[in-house]
């Protein structure tokens, strides 16, 4: 009886599929081109007229000529058309919070003055793509 219960539970777990593995924002650059769940603390929300950039983690780069630059480890991109449709205020929703986002990791060219860095990103298009503080969205 005990063996059949264990077998049944194992079978159900296989049918349900394994939960998505979470990778830290600082490791996202190793998964460009893959669909993954990236988690991290939002360090900055940058709002522009065309969209918002929700940055996780930061590290400094030290150019030869000039002061050190703070670069995000990972960015969630929320274009304005999606922000309006999803009715999200990115500063209130994400600012300073632990967030996980699922999607295709791509990269964009982050430029400051003369310095160029490739930063991994996921475009946010659906409310089902993210969790804040480990809680599902309604």
C-alpha positions as CSV (number, residue, x, y, z in Angstrom):
1,X,0.0,0.0,0.0
2,X,2.8,2.4,1.0
3,X,4.6,1.7,-2.3
4,X,1.5,2.4,-4.4
5,X,0.9,5.7,-2.6
6,X,4.5,6.8,-3.3
7,X,4.2,5.6,-6.9
8,X,0.9,7.6,-7.3
9,X,2.4,10.8,-5.9
10,X,5.5,10.4,-8.1
11,X,3.3,9.9,-11.1
12,X,1.3,13.0,-10.3
13,X,4.4,15.1,-9.9
14,X,5.7,14.0,-13.3
15,X,2.3,14.7,-14.9
16,X,2.2,18.2,-13.4
17,X,5.7,18.9,-14.8
18,X,8.6,20.2,-12.8
19,X,8.4,23.8,-11.6
20,X,10.4,26.3,-13.5
21,X,13.9,26.8,-12.2
22,X,14.7,30.3,-11.2
23,X,18.0,31.9,-12.1
24,X,19.4,35.0,-10.4
25,X,19.4,38.3,-12.3
26,X,23.2,38.3,-12.3
27,X,23.3,35.0,-14.2
28,X,20.7,35.9,-16.9
29,X,23.5,36.8,-19.4
30,X,24.4,33.1,-19.5
31,X,20.9,32.2,-20.8
32,X,20.3,34.6,-23.7
33,X,18.1,32.9,-26.3
34,X,16.4,30.7,-23.8
35,X,13.0,31.0,-22.0
36,X,13.8,31.2,-18.2
37,X,12.5,32.6,-15.0
38,X,14.8,35.3,-13.8
39,X,14.5,36.6,-10.2
40,X,16.0,39.5,-8.4
41,X,15.4,42.7,-6.4
42,X,14.4,45.7,-8.4
43,X,17.1,48.3,-8.0
44,X,15.7,51.0,-10.3
45,X,12.7,51.8,-12.4
46,X,13.4,54.1,-15.3
47,X,10.3,55.6,-17.0
48,X,10.5,57.0,-20.5
49,X,7.6,58.2,-22.7
50,X,7.9,55.0,-24.8
51,X,8.3,52.5,-22.0
52,X,9.8,51.5,-18.6
53,X,12.9,49.7,-17.8
54,X,12.8,47.7,-14.5
55,X,16.4,47.0,-13.6
56,X,17.5,44.3,-11.3
57,X,20.9,44.1,-9.6
58,X,23.8,46.4,-10.5
59,X,27.5,46.2,-11.0
60,X,30.1,48.8,-11.7
61,X,32.2,48.9,-14.8
62,X,35.4,50.9,-14.8
63,X,36.2,52.6,-18.1
64,X,39.8,53.6,-18.6
65,X,38.9,57.2,-19.1
66,X,36.1,58.5,-16.8
67,X,34.2,57.6,-13.7
68,X,32.8,54.1,-12.9
69,X,29.4,53.4,-14.4
70,X,26.5,51.5,-12.7
71,X,25.1,48.9,-15.1
72,X,22.0,46.7,-14.5
73,X,22.5,43.0,-14.3
74,X,19.1,42.4,-15.9
75,X,16.2,44.4,-17.2
76,X,12.4,43.8,-17.6
77,X,11.2,45.9,-20.4
78,X,7.6,47.2,-20.2
79,X,6.7,49.1,-23.4
80,X,4.1,51.8,-23.0
81,X,1.5,50.0,-25.1
82,X,1.7,47.0,-22.8
83,X,1.8,49.2,-19.6
84,X,-1.4,50.8,-20.6
85,X,-3.1,47.5,-21.6
86,X,-2.0,45.8,-18.4
87,X,-2.7,48.9,-16.2
88,X,0.6,48.6,-14.4
89,X,2.5,51.5,-12.7
90,X,6.0,49.9,-12.7
91,X,7.3,52.1,-9.9
92,X,4.5,51.0,-7.5
93,X,4.3,47.4,-8.7
94,X,8.0,46.6,-8.8
95,X,10.2,49.3,-7.1
96,X,12.5,47.8,-4.5
97,X,10.7,44.5,-4.5
98,X,11.7,40.9,-5.2
99,X,10.4,40.0,-8.6
100,X,10.5,36.9,-10.8
101,X,9.7,37.2,-14.5
102,X,9.4,34.4,-17.1
103,X,10.1,34.8,-20.8
104,X,12.6,34.7,-23.6
105,X,15.9,36.3,-22.6
106,X,17.3,38.6,-25.2
107,X,19.9,41.4,-24.9
108,X,20.0,45.0,-25.7
109,X,22.9,47.5,-26.1
110,X,23.2,49.6,-23.1
111,X,25.2,52.8,-23.8
112,X,26.5,55.5,-21.5
113,X,28.7,58.1,-23.0
114,X,31.2,56.1,-25.1
115,X,30.9,52.8,-23.2
116,X,28.8,49.9,-24.6
117,X,27.5,46.9,-22.6
118,X,25.1,44.1,-23.6
119,X,22.4,43.7,-20.9
120,X,20.0,40.7,-20.7
121,X,16.3,41.5,-20.8
122,X,12.8,40.0,-20.9
123,X,9.9,41.9,-22.5
124,X,6.9,42.0,-20.2
125,X,3.7,41.5,-22.2
126,X,1.4,39.6,-19.8
127,X,0.5,39.8,-16.2
128,X,1.0,36.0,-16.0
129,X,4.8,36.4,-16.7
130,X,5.8,37.8,-13.3
131,X,5.4,37.4,-9.5
132,X,6.2,40.0,-6.9
133,X,7.4,38.7,-3.5
134,X,6.6,35.1,-4.5
135,X,2.9,35.8,-4.9
136,X,0.9,35.1,-8.1
137,X,-0.9,38.0,-9.8
138,X,-4.7,38.1,-9.9
